[in-house]
Amino acid sequence: MKPKVGKSRDVLEEPVEIAENTTVRWLISKKDGAPNFAMRLFRIGPGGSIPSHSHDWEHEIFVLRGSGLVRIGEEEYVVSEGTFLFIPPNVEHYYKNTGEEDLEFLCLIPLKGVPPEK
């Protein structure tokens, strides 16, 4: 296993198919030899959102910049730079940018949630 060090701007930014005005960069994943978790960088543009959905795995989120709303289960949370969140497995959640700048956050998930091509 080799370390990986890089700049996020050098990683391919891909549209998120189920979302509006949202992209993801797969910073670290199983293709890099990570044995347990993947690290993704999401960018939701102003007015953009990721619709309500759930997974069999947890999420750990850290907001880097911007502001928005995140619903986890029945609770809605206002998020901004420095906010961290834990989203348990199998709980409905969504994200919405409510600000005038991009909402950017890191999202870490276990490898079982990573598509085979990533």
N, C-alpha and C positions, 0 to 999 in steps of 0.2 A: 504494500500500500504506500503510495507516494502522497506527500502533501500537495495541496493546490492553493495557490495564491494568485489573485487577479483583481482586476477592476470591474465593477459591475457594468460600466459602459461598454466593455468589450464583449459582453455576453449577449447573444441574440435576444432581442425583445420580440416576443410573440403575442399576437392577440389572444385573449381568452374567449373562446367560442361562445360560452353561455352568457357572457357579460356584455355590458355596454360601455364603450370608451375605456377599456381596461386591457393592460398588457401584463405579461409575466416574463421574468428572466430566471431560468433555472441555474442558480449560482453554484450549488453543490448538489450532487445526486449520486445514485448508484453507479452511473457511468464513470464517475470520478473515483470510485472505490470506497465511497462512504459506506460504512457497514450498518448504520442505524437510521440516519435521518437525512432528509433533503432540505436545503435552504433555498427559498424562492423570494424574489423581489417583485412585488406587485406595484403597479402604477394605475390608479384610477383617476382619469381626467375629470375636470369640473363637470358636474351633472351626471357622471358615470356611476355604474353600480354593478355589483355581482348579485344575482337574484338568490332568493332563499333556496338552500340545499343542505344536505347532510352527508356524512361519510361514516365509515366504520372506524375511522382513526381520529385521533386528537389533532389539534392545531395549537401552535404557540405563535403569537403575533406580537410584533414590536413596531409601533408607528414611528417612522423616521421624519415625516413632514406632512403638512396639510391637516385637514380636519374632516370629520365625517361622522356617520352613525354606523354602529355595528349592532345588529340584533343577534342575541344568543338565546335560543329558546323563546320565552315570552318577554324577556327584558331587552330594552334598547339602551345602548351606551353611546355617549358623546365621546369621540376619540380625537386626539391631536398628538403632536410631537411628544414622544416620551411615554405614551400610553402603552401598556402591555396587556395582553389578554390570553386566557387559556380557554379554548373551545373544546369541551369534552366530545368523545366519540358519539355518533348517532344523534346529535342535537342540531336542529335546524338553525341556520345562521345566514345572515346576509350582510353586505357592506355597501355603503353609499357615500359618495363624496358630496358634502354639503358646502364646501368652501369654493373659493375662486382660484385656487392653485391645485396642482396635482396632490392627491393623497397617495403617499408611498409607505409601504410597510413590508417588513420581512415576515415570512410565514414559514415555519418549520413544521414538517410532517414526518412521520415514520415512513420508511421505505415501502411498506405495504400499500401506501397511498400514491406511489409514483407509477405513472404509466410506463409500460415496457420500453417505449422509445426514448424515455428520458434517463 
